Amino acid sequence: MTITLPWPPSTNRYWRNVGGRVLISAHGRQYRQDVARIAAAGRTRGLVPRLPLADRLAVAIVAAPPDRRRRDLDNLLKSLLDAITHAGIWLDDNQVDDLRVVRAAPGQGGRVEITISPLAARAAV
């Protein structure tokens, strides 16, 4: 399964400290809602499974940032993987045993293309 999502907030923008508690920021909550909406539309079109994936998984991410600013690729992973969990595409991101991230050329607004497959299917690659 391959799904294209908007560029996620960085780890630095995903969390906020409010009254001594660490919470997901408004920007992070909006991103989770956007991913859930995209996943629901994918389910309607048969592109996303109706039930969350329960297998051990391999995930390949092609990350096209919104501009040419310097960015650490690892800063996009937490919010992205948590949003996929929140959207019910898989049960939990701890199922991911093989995670690969590749930076693509910048594109307007930024995007991430995620390919998710059962780990056994990737073992032969």
C-alpha positions as CSV (number, residue, x, y, z in Angstrom):
1,M,0.0,0.0,0.0
2,T,1.3,3.5,-0.9
3,I,-0.3,6.7,0.5
4,T,0.7,10.3,-0.1
5,L,0.4,12.6,2.9
6,P,1.2,16.3,3.5
7,W,4.6,17.3,5.0
8,P,4.4,16.6,8.8
9,P,5.2,19.0,11.5
10,S,8.8,18.6,12.9
11,T,9.2,17.1,16.4
12,N,10.0,20.6,17.6
13,R,6.5,21.8,16.5
14,Y,4.6,18.6,17.4
15,W,4.9,18.9,21.2
16,R,4.0,21.8,23.6
17,N,4.6,22.2,27.3
18,V,1.4,23.4,28.9
19,G,1.2,23.8,32.7
20,G,4.0,21.3,33.2
21,R,2.4,18.7,30.9
22,V,3.7,17.8,27.5
23,L,0.8,17.7,25.0
24,I,0.4,17.4,21.2
25,S,0.3,21.0,19.8
26,A,-2.6,22.4,17.9
27,H,-0.5,22.0,14.7
28,G,0.2,18.4,15.6
29,R,-3.5,17.7,16.3
30,Q,-4.5,19.3,13.0
31,Y,-2.0,17.1,11.2
32,R,-3.4,13.9,12.8
33,Q,-6.9,15.0,11.7
34,D,-5.7,15.6,8.1
35,V,-4.0,12.2,7.9
36,A,-7.2,10.5,9.4
37,R,-9.3,12.3,6.7
38,I,-6.9,11.1,3.9
39,A,-6.9,7.6,5.3
40,A,-10.7,7.5,5.4
41,A,-10.9,8.7,1.8
42,G,-8.4,6.0,0.9
43,R,-10.6,3.4,2.6
44,T,-13.6,4.5,0.6
45,R,-11.6,4.1,-2.7
46,G,-10.2,0.7,-1.5
47,L,-6.6,2.0,-1.3
48,V,-6.3,1.7,2.5
49,P,-7.4,-1.4,4.4
50,R,-10.6,-1.2,6.4
51,L,-9.0,-2.8,9.4
52,P,-5.6,-1.7,10.9
53,L,-2.6,-3.8,9.7
54,A,-1.5,-6.2,12.4
55,D,1.6,-7.7,10.7
56,R,5.3,-6.8,11.3
57,L,5.9,-4.0,8.7
58,A,8.4,-2.5,6.4
59,V,7.9,1.2,5.7
60,A,9.6,3.2,3.0
61,I,9.2,7.0,3.0
62,V,10.1,9.4,0.2
63,A,10.1,12.8,1.8
64,A,9.8,15.9,-0.5
65,P,10.2,18.9,1.8
66,P,8.3,22.1,1.1
67,D,11.4,24.2,0.4
68,R,15.2,24.0,0.3
69,R,15.8,24.9,4.0
70,R,18.0,22.5,5.9
71,R,16.0,19.8,7.7
72,D,16.8,16.7,9.7
73,L,14.8,13.8,8.2
74,D,14.5,12.2,11.6
75,N,12.4,15.2,12.8
76,L,9.5,14.2,10.6
77,L,9.2,10.6,11.8
78,K,7.5,10.9,15.2
79,S,4.6,13.0,14.0
80,L,4.2,11.1,10.8
81,L,4.2,7.6,12.3
82,D,1.9,8.7,15.2
83,A,-0.5,10.2,12.8
84,I,-0.6,6.9,10.8
85,T,-1.4,5.1,14.1
86,H,-4.1,7.6,15.0
87,A,-5.6,7.2,11.5
88,G,-5.9,3.4,12.1
89,I,-3.8,2.3,9.2
90,W,-1.8,0.0,11.6
91,L,-2.3,-0.9,15.2
92,D,0.9,0.8,16.5
93,D,4.1,2.1,15.0
94,N,6.0,-0.4,17.1
95,Q,5.1,-2.9,14.3
96,V,7.6,-1.2,12.0
97,D,10.8,-3.3,11.9
98,D,12.2,-1.9,8.6
99,L,12.1,1.8,8.2
100,R,13.7,3.7,5.3
101,V,13.6,7.4,4.6
102,V,14.8,9.0,1.4
103,R,14.9,12.8,0.8
104,A,13.4,13.8,-2.6
105,A,13.6,17.2,-4.3
106,P,11.5,19.9,-2.6
107,G,8.0,20.4,-3.9
108,Q,5.3,22.9,-3.3
109,G,3.8,22.5,0.2
110,G,5.9,19.4,0.7
111,R,4.7,15.8,0.9
112,V,5.6,12.3,2.0
113,E,4.9,9.2,0.1
114,I,4.7,6.2,2.4
115,T,4.8,2.6,1.1
116,I,3.8,0.0,3.8
117,S,4.2,-3.7,3.3
118,P,4.3,-6.8,5.4
119,L,7.8,-7.5,6.4
120,A,7.9,-11.0,4.8
121,A,7.1,-9.4,1.5
122,R,10.2,-7.2,1.8
123,A,12.5,-9.9,3.0
124,A,13.3,-11.0,-0.6
125,V,14.3,-7.5,-1.6
